[in-house]
């Protein structure tokens, strides 16, 4: 195979592999960022919910606790809460 034909082939293969590797690296970084963001949001949400129900839990008011959790859970579409009734 002549050199003038090998050179463009090697360049094209190099570009294709480079594009694939950079795409995979970007996808992996995006996934890692998304998981970190979701984890932070869940921790913030859990802390917020704990702050809302702390008084009712300390006083033992289960009805108020259930009401707060239900109201909070209705606003979050991806939240599942097992009801006791």
Residue pairs with C-beta under 8 A, 6 or more apart in sequence:
45 76
49 68
49 69
49 72
52 68
52 72
53 65
53 68
53 69
56 62
56 64
56 65
56 68
57 65
66 84
69 81
70 81
70 83
73 79
73 80
73 81
